[in-house]
Amino acid sequence: MSEKFEKYYRRIKGLGKEVEGGILNIGGGAYITGGKYKEINISGGATVDGDVEAERISVSGGATVRGKLNVGILRVSGGVTAHSINCEIAEVAGGLSIRGGSLKAKTAVIIKGGLKVDGDLEAGGHIDVYGGLVVGGKLNTGRLVVRLGGGNSEVKSGIEANYVKVYTVETRFKQGILKRIYSYLPFRRGKLYTKYIKAKIVEIENTICDYIEADSIYIGPGCVVREEVIYHNNYECSKDSNVNKVMRT
């Protein structure tokens, strides 16, 4: 480690300790230690070494947290990577990556871009994804809405929610020339893969799974259910989808 970098590191590290419990503003690039802060504002880039606790974190650019992140409100325009996140609300325009752990929100997770979680994804209120997601564990929430982008998405261990809606960009344009234009674009073919879906209401397109269980189920085009669909009240399936077995209970 050069003398110049050592001085820079000590200065930034000292700054982090100096504002502990207060507000930390970072412009450009910085390397800081973990700790407890009231508020962190990052404009540019930052690497945080250790666990972080804050009431609010705003990122415009990029941030890497080499530890656990406990935060009230997380707002990101750009990209954030962390070992795990516990929060009240996470709003991301860009990318959010959880390496090794889980993402748990008391209220909501809203992603416009991409989300990757090695563990479980949970939100007490709702999860909205406009783009793509890859979840290595289970997804559990009150309401799940996924608007698929061009690439494939996956929730490896299954989805549990009150309401599940999965649709494509093309669905927004139900008639006229815009629908014809979007029908030729390759990104409309993104699919969601998961083991199962359990909910009260399910409305899906371009979804591949083993089984679905819900009160009311609408299966739109582009779906494959390999094993069975179990419904209690209403069931409708597009002729462009393939369901192995249907049972009403």
N, C-alpha and C positions, 0 to 999 in steps of 0.2 A: 504493500500500500504506500503510495507516494506521500511525501510530507504535505503537499498541496491538498490532496484529497483528504488526508487525516484532519487537517485544520477545518476543511469544509464540513466533514462528517461531524466533528465535535461541535461546530457552530449550529448545525441543523439539529443535532441531537439535544443540545442545550436548549434550543428554542422550543423543542417539543416539551421538555420538562418545565420550562418557564411558563408555558401557557396551559399547563395541565389543569383541568377543571374549568378552563376558559374557552376562548374562541381562537382557533388556529386558521390562518389564511395562508395558502400556498399559491404562489404564482410562478409559472415556469416549471422547474423540476426540483424535487427535494427528496431526501431520505430521512425519515423520522422514526422514532421509537413508538411502540404501542403505549397505551395508557388510557386514562379517562379524560375526556374533553366534553365541554358543553356543545361545541359546534366545530365542524371541520369544513372548510371551503377550499376546494382544489381546482385551480385553473391551470391546466397544463398537464403535468404528470407528477406522480408521487409513489414512492415505495414505503410501506409501513412495516416495520419489523416487530412482530408481536401482536397480541390481542388488542382490540380497540373497543372502547365503549363511548358512545356519544348520543346526545339527544337528536342531533341532526347532522347529516353529512351530504354535501352537495359536490358533485364531481362534474367538471366540464373539461373533458380530456381523457386521461387514463389514470387508474390507481391499482396497485397490487398490494394486498394485505396478506402478509405472511403469518396468518393466525386467524383467530375467530373475530367476527365483527358483530357487536351488539349495538343496535342503533334504533332510535325511534323512527325517524323518517329518513329514507335513503333516496336521493334523487340523482340520476346519472344521465349525462349527455356525453356519450363516448363509450368507455369500457371499464369494467371493474372485475378483478379476480380476488377471491378470498377462499379461505379454507372452509368456512361456514358462516352463515348469516342468520341472526335472529333479529327481527325488526317488527315495527308496527305496520309500516307501508314501504314498499319498494317500487319506485317508478323509474324505468330505464328506457332511454331512447338510444339504442346501440347494442351493446353486448354485456352480458353478466355471466360469469363463469365461477362455479363453486367446485373446487377441487378437493375431493376426499370427504366432504361433509354434506350437510343439508341446508336448505333454505326454508325458514319457517317465519311466516308473517302472521301477526294477530289479525290484521284486517285485509290487506290486499297486496297482490303482486301484479304490476302492469308492465308488460314488455312490448316495446315496439322495436323489433330487431331479432336478436337471438338470445336464448337462455340455455345454459348447460349446467346441470346439477348432477354430481356423482351419486349423491344420496337421495333422500326424500324431498319432495316439494309440498309444502303445506301453507294454506292461508285460511283463516277463520271466516273471511267474507267471500272474496272472489279472486280468481286468477284470470287475467286477460292477456292473451299472447297474439300479437300481430306480426307474424314472421315464422319462426321455428323454435322448437324446444327439444332438448334431449335430457331425459331424467333417468338416472340409473336405478332409482328405487320406485317408490309409490307416490302418486299424486293424490292429495286429499284436500278438498275445499268445499265451500258452499255452492259457488257457481263457477263453472269453467267455460270460457269462450276462447276458441282458437281459430284464427283466420290463417290458414296455411299459406306459406310463401312457396318458393320454388323448390327448396330442398325437402327431404323427408324428415319427419319428426318422430320421436319415440318416447314412450313412457314404459319402461321395461317391466315393472312389477304390477301395473294396473292403475285404474282411475276410479276413485270413489268421490261422489259429489251429489248434491241435490239436483243440479241442472248441468247438463253437458251439451255444448254446441260446438261442432267442428264444421267449418265451411271453407270454401276456396274464394280467391279474389273474384273469379268468374261469376260466382253466385250473386254478387252485387249488381251485375248487369244482366237482368233477366230477359231483355228483349232488345231488338234493334241492332244497329251496326256495331255498338260497343261490345255486345255479346259475341258477334261474329269475329271481331278483331281478337278478343281475349281467348276465344276458342282455339286459336292457332298459336298462342304464345306458350312456350314450354314450361314457364314457371307455374302454370295452373295445375300441373300434375303432381305437386307435392302431396305426400300422404302421411297420415299419422298411424304409427304402429304401436300397439299395446297388447298386454295379455288379456285384460278384461275391462269392462265398464259396468259399474254399479251406480245407479242413480234413481231419482224419481222421474225425471224427464230427460230423454236422450234424443238429440237431433244431430245427425252426423252425415258427413260426406267424406269420400276419400280416406276411409278409416279401415284398417286391417286389424282384427283381433280374434281371440278364441271364442269369447262369449260375452253376451250383454244381458243384464237383468235390470228391469225398470218398470215403473207403472205405465208410462207412455213412451213409445219408441217410434221415431221416424228415421228410417235408413234411406238416405239419398243416394245419388249415383256414386260409383267408384268404390263401394265398400265390399269387404269380404269378412264374413263371420264363419270361422272354421268349424266350430262345434255347435253351439245353439244360442237362440234368443229366447229369453223368458220374459214375458210381459204379463201385467195384471189388468190393465184397462184397454189401452189403444195400441195398435200396431199398424205400421204402413212401411212398405219397402219398394224402392225403385226397381224397375225391371233391369236397370243397369248395374245392379248389385247382386252378390251371391251369398245366400244364407243357407247353411247346411240343414238346420232344423229349427222349427219354431214351436214353442209351447206356451200355452196360457195357463196361469194358475190363479 
